[in-house]
């Protein structure tokens, strides 16, 4: 699942460079495309682009050439390892149709935090349910944790507090109970005790089971008004 999520997030023009043939991706071609802002086509322009460092070096021997999905590579003045994915900000002194473009490598979050653009998602692999929460990439961890379950409180009955980093956890077909049972390091008896809120995101559901990919979309839609009201 992790490899598939990484593949789908990656811009189409970079996939052949970053993902070798693998059985996990055998049917990836039939997945619906994200068509996110950073999935740019060659005739679309944005000052930020995702790229991969080419093995071919510039003729002057310094810097690196980056394949960003345009007709020509972009030159940056840093020597980077070939095959690495990078985020590039194009030099605005060069017109969109320029055959030779220059740019700088920026942190992956810059298009979002500076440019105000949605720039995809990150995939973090966790060994267990406990590691999902304890191995947070943020220094202070997640200050609001939500577990999802049909046994939880209706999402319509809660008001979320203000937060910095929100974690929403979804279970598989057997729910979070199965994830808790598989994690021998956790001592709680029920998964609800691991979260600040344990919510039923689809009250009065008609089907016996909601697939995870459905639950994600439903939950984000239900929580969006509250998330925006307390943090915007």
C-alpha positions as CSV (number, residue, x, y, z in Angstrom):
1,X,0.0,0.0,0.0
2,X,2.8,2.4,0.9
3,X,4.5,2.0,-2.5
4,X,1.2,2.5,-4.4
5,X,0.5,5.7,-2.4
6,X,4.0,7.0,-3.2
7,X,3.6,6.1,-6.9
8,X,0.3,7.9,-7.2
9,X,1.6,11.0,-5.6
10,X,4.6,11.2,-7.9
11,X,4.2,13.4,-11.0
12,X,3.8,11.2,-14.1
13,X,6.9,12.4,-15.8
14,X,9.1,11.3,-12.9
15,X,7.7,7.8,-12.2
16,X,9.9,5.9,-14.7
17,X,13.0,7.5,-13.1
18,X,12.0,6.8,-9.5
19,X,10.0,3.6,-9.5
20,X,11.5,0.4,-11.0
21,X,9.2,-2.4,-12.2
22,X,7.6,-4.0,-9.2
23,X,4.8,-6.5,-8.7
24,X,3.0,-4.1,-6.2
25,X,2.6,-1.7,-9.1
26,X,1.3,-4.2,-11.6
27,X,-2.2,-2.6,-11.8
28,X,-1.2,0.9,-10.8
29,X,-2.1,2.1,-14.3
30,X,-5.8,1.6,-13.7
31,X,-5.8,3.9,-10.6
32,X,-7.5,7.2,-10.9
33,X,-5.0,10.0,-11.3
34,X,-4.7,12.7,-8.6
35,X,-4.2,15.5,-11.2
36,X,-2.8,17.6,-8.3
37,X,-1.2,21.0,-8.9
38,X,2.3,19.5,-8.9
39,X,1.3,17.0,-11.6
40,X,2.1,19.4,-14.3
41,X,2.1,18.6,-18.0
42,X,4.8,19.9,-20.4
43,X,2.5,22.6,-21.7
44,X,1.5,23.8,-18.2
45,X,3.6,26.3,-16.3
46,X,4.2,26.9,-12.6
47,X,7.2,28.5,-11.0
48,X,7.6,25.4,-8.8
49,X,8.1,22.0,-10.3
50,X,9.1,18.5,-9.0
51,X,12.1,17.1,-10.7
52,X,14.8,14.4,-10.6
53,X,18.5,15.0,-10.9
54,X,20.0,13.8,-14.2
55,X,23.1,11.7,-14.5
56,X,24.3,14.0,-17.3
57,X,26.3,16.9,-15.8
58,X,26.4,20.4,-17.2
59,X,29.1,21.1,-19.8
60,X,30.9,23.5,-17.5
61,X,31.3,20.7,-14.9
62,X,29.5,22.5,-12.1
63,X,26.0,22.4,-10.8
64,X,23.3,19.9,-11.8
65,X,20.7,19.4,-14.5
66,X,17.1,18.7,-13.3
67,X,14.4,17.0,-15.3
68,X,11.2,18.9,-14.4
69,X,9.0,17.6,-17.2
70,X,9.7,20.5,-19.6
71,X,11.3,20.3,-23.0
72,X,14.7,21.2,-21.6
73,X,16.3,20.5,-18.2
74,X,16.7,23.1,-15.6
75,X,20.2,24.1,-14.4
76,X,20.9,24.6,-10.6
77,X,24.2,25.7,-9.2
78,X,24.4,22.9,-6.7
79,X,26.1,19.5,-7.2
80,X,23.4,16.9,-6.4
81,X,23.4,13.1,-6.5
82,X,21.8,11.7,-9.6
83,X,18.4,10.1,-9.3
84,X,17.3,12.2,-6.3
85,X,13.8,13.8,-6.4
86,X,13.9,17.5,-5.6
87,X,11.6,20.5,-5.6
88,X,12.7,23.3,-7.9
89,X,11.8,27.0,-8.0
90,X,12.3,28.3,-11.5
91,X,14.2,31.6,-12.0
92,X,11.5,34.2,-12.9
93,X,14.0,36.1,-15.1
94,X,13.6,33.4,-17.7
95,X,10.4,33.4,-19.8
96,X,8.2,30.3,-19.9
97,X,9.3,29.4,-23.4
98,X,13.0,29.6,-22.7
99,X,15.1,26.7,-24.0
100,X,17.6,27.1,-21.1
101,X,16.1,27.6,-17.7
102,X,17.7,28.1,-14.3
103,X,16.3,27.5,-10.9
104,X,17.1,26.8,-7.2
105,X,16.4,23.7,-5.1
106,X,13.9,24.5,-2.3
107,X,12.5,22.5,0.6
108,X,9.5,20.3,-0.4
109,X,7.1,22.4,1.8
110,X,7.9,25.7,0.1
111,X,5.3,25.5,-2.6
112,X,2.7,25.0,0.1
113,X,4.0,27.4,2.8
114,X,5.2,30.2,0.6
115,X,3.4,29.6,-2.7
116,X,0.0,28.7,-1.2
117,X,-0.3,25.6,-3.4
118,X,-1.4,22.1,-2.5
119,X,1.8,20.1,-3.2
120,X,0.9,16.5,-2.6
121,X,1.3,14.4,0.5
122,X,4.1,12.4,2.3
123,X,4.0,8.7,3.0
124,X,5.3,7.6,6.4
125,X,5.5,3.8,7.1
126,X,4.8,2.7,10.7
127,X,5.5,-0.8,12.1
128,X,2.4,-0.7,14.4
129,X,-0.5,1.3,15.6
130,X,1.6,2.6,18.5
131,X,4.3,3.8,16.2
132,X,1.8,5.7,14.1
133,X,1.5,8.1,17.1
134,X,4.9,7.8,18.8
135,X,7.0,8.3,15.6
136,X,5.4,11.6,14.6
137,X,7.6,13.8,12.3
138,X,6.7,16.8,14.5
139,X,8.8,17.7,17.6
140,X,5.8,18.0,19.9
141,X,3.9,15.1,18.2
142,X,0.2,15.3,17.4
143,X,-1.8,17.5,19.7
144,X,-5.1,16.2,18.4
145,X,-5.7,12.5,17.7
146,X,-8.9,11.1,16.2
147,X,-9.8,7.4,15.8
148,X,-12.5,6.4,13.4
149,X,-15.0,3.6,14.2
150,X,-18.7,2.8,13.7
151,X,-18.7,2.3,17.5
152,X,-17.6,5.9,18.2
153,X,-19.4,9.1,19.0
154,X,-21.2,10.6,16.1
155,X,-19.1,13.3,14.4
156,X,-22.2,15.5,14.4
157,X,-22.0,15.7,18.2
158,X,-18.5,17.0,18.7
159,X,-16.7,20.4,18.3
160,X,-13.0,20.1,17.7
161,X,-10.6,22.3,19.6
162,X,-7.8,24.4,18.0
163,X,-4.8,22.3,17.1
164,X,-1.4,22.4,15.4
165,X,-1.1,18.9,14.2
166,X,-4.0,16.6,13.6
167,X,-3.8,12.8,13.3
168,X,-6.8,10.8,11.9
169,X,-6.5,7.0,12.2
170,X,-8.5,4.6,10.1
171,X,-8.7,0.8,10.6
172,X,-9.0,-1.9,8.0
173,X,-12.0,-4.2,7.4
174,X,-11.7,-5.5,11.0
175,X,-11.5,-2.0,12.4
176,X,-8.9,-0.5,14.8
177,X,-9.6,-3.3,17.2
178,X,-7.5,-5.6,15.0
179,X,-4.7,-3.1,14.8
180,X,-4.7,-2.8,18.6
181,X,-4.6,-6.6,19.0
182,X,-1.6,-6.9,16.7
183,X,0.4,-4.3,18.7
184,X,1.7,-6.1,21.8
185,X,3.4,-3.0,23.1
186,X,0.0,-1.3,23.8
187,X,-1.7,-2.1,27.1
188,X,-5.1,-0.4,26.6
189,X,-8.1,-2.6,26.3
190,X,-10.0,-0.6,23.7
191,X,-8.7,1.6,20.8
192,X,-10.9,4.5,21.9
193,X,-8.5,5.1,24.9
194,X,-5.6,5.9,22.4
195,X,-7.4,9.0,21.0
196,X,-8.7,12.4,22.1
197,X,-11.8,11.7,20.0
198,X,-13.2,8.3,18.9
199,X,-15.7,9.2,16.1
200,X,-18.2,7.6,13.9
201,X,-17.8,9.5,10.6
202,X,-20.8,8.1,8.9
203,X,-23.7,7.9,11.3
204,X,-26.7,5.7,10.2
205,X,-24.6,4.0,7.6
206,X,-26.6,1.6,5.5
207,X,-23.8,-0.8,4.5
208,X,-22.2,-3.3,6.8
209,X,-18.6,-2.2,6.0
210,X,-17.2,1.1,4.6
211,X,-13.9,0.6,2.8
212,X,-10.9,2.5,4.0
213,X,-10.6,4.5,0.7
214,X,-14.3,5.5,1.2
215,X,-13.9,6.3,4.8
216,X,-11.0,8.7,4.2
217,X,-13.0,10.8,1.7
218,X,-16.1,10.8,3.9
219,X,-14.2,11.7,7.1
220,X,-12.3,14.6,5.5
221,X,-15.6,16.0,4.1
222,X,-17.3,15.7,7.5
223,X,-14.4,17.3,9.4
224,X,-13.5,20.0,6.9
225,X,-15.9,22.7,8.2
226,X,-14.6,22.2,11.8
227,X,-11.0,22.1,10.8
228,X,-11.3,25.4,8.9
229,X,-13.4,27.1,11.6
230,X,-10.9,26.5,14.4
231,X,-7.7,27.0,12.5
232,X,-8.4,29.7,9.9
